Amino acid sequence: MENPPIIIRIEQENDVIEIELSKVTVLIGANGSGKSRLLKRIRDEHQYLLQESASAYNNIIYFEAGRVVNISERVLNYDASMGAPLPDTKNLLSQYNQLGIQGLNQRLFLALQLIIIESEKIMQDRVAELYKERTPGYRTPPEKLRKFELDLPIEKLAKAFNDIFPEIQIEYDIRTKEIKCINGNSRYSPNELSDGEKQVLAIIADIEYWGNKKSIVIVDEPEIFLNPVLACSLWDIIEKRYSDNIYIYATHNVSFMMRQNIQRTYALSRKSRIIQEIKSLTDFPSEDLRLLIGNIPAILSSSKVLLTEGKITSIDVQFYKWLLNKSDLLILPMESCTSVQNGLKGEGIWKALTNDLDIAGIFDRDFKSDELLAKIRKDINCVILDYHEAESYLCHPSIIHRLATVRCQDNQIPSETKILQHIVSCIQNKKNKITRIRTIEKIKPIDSPEIESTNENSLDLNAIIERFNDSTKILLNNYEKQLEQLEQTVTNEYNQCLSAIDKQDIDLILKLFEGKELLTQIKQLAGCSTPELYIQQVFKHFKPEDFPTLFVPLKQQLLMKLNYEPS
């Protein structure tokens, strides 16, 4: 049975308001609005919270704002020779339990010790059982077998970290008792990780210990040292893996607030100190919304916003950050083409912003008709991709070939010609699908003509039938015209697909065919196992200027739309 929500009561202007903490609750507001102060109050009243939850939750874990993490590669100091006893965990547990409401860095070392000791104990038990198995008639009890089949705690930590950073492996050396990070051929201490990577490892290690103990997790600045996509991904994974916990966040990041898992959001006003529940950003007072947006890290020193299609977890944010390389630019994914249009027209949550911000939009070409694209260009400040979508640009043979020279052995590097031939072979059987979708986008449905109603009360039956006949003739005539148009459109679209394939016209191919799907077909040519790894490697090893013909025109268009000075 699901535990009841926790209610906390806050005095506010001679009144007391109630804040209901759902499974995932966000406090959102600009800098100086009192988010951190409220979180600390919740933390300091943890005994009250635990009582209020009717003992459903056992403890509180607090992640402070501005946290800095240091990670030692060696966390166990004891004789590593065979048979040496492991340290007693009683004192460690006592210390760790007292640090739940303190800073993350203060308890990280203890968390890693507990994880490793538990892992070592399981490994020692396994070895002991192997020796016992030599005794005639002895069989390991089923409950021990089940325990041995589970991942070690240190392995679970490594796997969770690798889910966030696929390129980095975490390894524990049982002989030296050291934790090492492995990235390609590099092997290094975890303290050499970036600030963001150390944050992720520390948070996962901390929650790995408390994860199954039904905790109230309080997080100030969940996005610290992390880009918005990574922050959302990290906490999405944690919330899913440890779903019995309650999570309370304080942030000024709109993207984090708009995650699917969020059940309840409270806005804190910097000016009036008012706390109010909001269902969407349209409920947020316009002045506070402007302060809020102004404090999103990407536009702290500027007022420029690029609206894209796609979700926060899609490639768009990463792609345009890499392409434009502007630290003062906020890139916001709006999910749909319509939402981008509304944002650019100053509707909805953007109404209070359009007078002060340089806002532009970028639209995928997708299967949109030329008529629709022309209308979009006419009405709003935007750029439309020459290719199907952002992923399409990364499928260009020149990029695949260059990345292969980095990741593959010399005898496995495909030429651009071979890559193009592979792309053509991948799309051979897609032309009918593309023809169908592009035709549907171009052909508008026919509305039935209205039946004339003038003086209808004075008509006899024959006159009524005649009016219906006239309307039907109009409808049939419209259908005949559309049928001619349909045949011509299907023919044109099919021939265009055929031409792209026959002529191996890469620009036309990348315009017509879906980039996401094509990416799954070409990733291995560059020595990558997943599309995500392929994208990550492109952004890591190259700059847009390395492919000037491909990226510079698009970059210049976008910078001009955002009113950047020409470089």
C-alpha positions, 0 to 999 in steps of 0.5 A: 500500500502506498504511504500517505503524503507528508504535510508540512506547515509554514507560517506565511504573512500571519497565516499558515500554509500547508505544503504536501510532499508527494513522491517527487516534489520540486521547490522552484524559484529565482536566486534569493527566493528562499528555496535553500532556507526552506529545504534546511528547515525541512531538514532540521525538522527531520524528526517531525517529518519522520513522525508525521510520516507514521514511521513509513520513512526511516531517515533523511538524506540531505544533499547541500547546495554548492557541494564539493566532492573529493573521492579517494581511490583507497578507502579501506586500510587493512592488511590485504593478505588472504584471510585478513579480517575485514573492519568492523562496520558497527562504528562506521554505521554509527558515524554514517547514520549521524551524518545523513543530514550533514553534507555529502562529502562528509559521509561519502568516504564512509559510504564507500567503505560500507559498500566495499566492506559488504562487497568483500564479505560477500566475496569472502563468503563465496570463497568459503563456500567453494572450499565447503563444496569440496566436502562430500555431501555438502551443498550450499544453502539456496538462500546463500546461492541466491545472495551470490547470484546478486550483483555486489554492491560495488558492482551495482554502484559501477553499473549505475555510474556507467548508465550515466557515463557509458565511456567510464568504467568503475573498477575495484581491485580486490588486491590493492583495495583501490577504486579505479576509473577506466576510460579507453586506455586511461586508468586513473583515480576517481578524484581525477573525474570532472566535478560533474562526474564526481557528483554523480559517483558520490550521489549514487554511492550515498543513495546506494547505501540508503536506497532500500531503507525508505528515505526522505531525500532532500536535494538542493541544486540537483543540477550543480556541476551537471548540464540540464540533460545529465541532471534530469537523467541522473535523478530520473534513474535514481527515482526509478531505481529507489522508488520507495523514497520521497524526493524533495528538490530545490532548483531554478532550472525549468527543465528539471521542474518539467520532468515527467516524474514530478508530481507536485511543484511549489513556486517561491517568490523572491519579491513577496516571499509567497509560496504557491503551488503551481500546475504549470509555468503559466501560474507563475507571476510574470515578474517572478518568471522573468527572474526565474528564467534569468537565473537559469545557468545558461543565460545568467549573463544574457537574454538569448533563448533558442527553442527546439523541438524534442524533449530534454533527453533528446539530442537537440540540446546537446547538438545545438550547444555543440554547434553554437558554443555560446555559454550565455545561450539557453537552449530549451526543448519544447517537445513539439513543433506547435509549442515552439511556434507558440513560444516564438509568438509570445503565447503561454508561458513566454508572453512575459518574456518576448519583449526582453529576450532575443528568442529564435526557434529551430525546426526539424524539416521532418516530413513537413510540406513545403507549404507548411515550412514556408508558413512557419518561416513567414510568421516567426523568427526561426531557422528550418534545418536543411536536413530531416533532423539534427541526427541527420547531420551526424550521419554525413559520411565525412563525419563517420569517416573522421570518427572511424579514424579515431576509434577503429584500427587502420584496416577497419576504417571505411572510406567515405565512398563505402560509407555512402554505399552502406547508407544507400543500402540501408534506405533502399527499402524505405522509399515507399514509406517515405513516399507515403508519409510525405504525400499524406503531409502534402494532401489536405483532407477535403471538407464536405461543402455546406448545403445551402439553407436559404429559403429552405422552408419553402422548398419542395422535395425535388428542390431539396434533392437538387440542392444536395445533388449540387453539393455532391457534384462540387464534392465529387469535383473536388475529389477528382481534382485531389485524385489528380493531385494525389497521383502527381504528388505520389509520383513526384515523391517516389521519383525524388526518393528514387533519384536520391538513391540512384544518384547517391545524393547524400544531401537529398538522402539526409533531407528525406530519410529519418536521421534517428533511424539511419544513426542506428545503421551507421554507428558501427562503421565508426566503432560505436556500439550505440547511437548515444555513444556515437553522438557522444564521440562526435561531440568529444572529438570534433568541432563544427568548424572541422566540417565547415560546409556541413555546419558553418552555414547553419551556425551563422543563420542561427547566430544571426536570428539570435542577434549575435554580432558577426564573428 
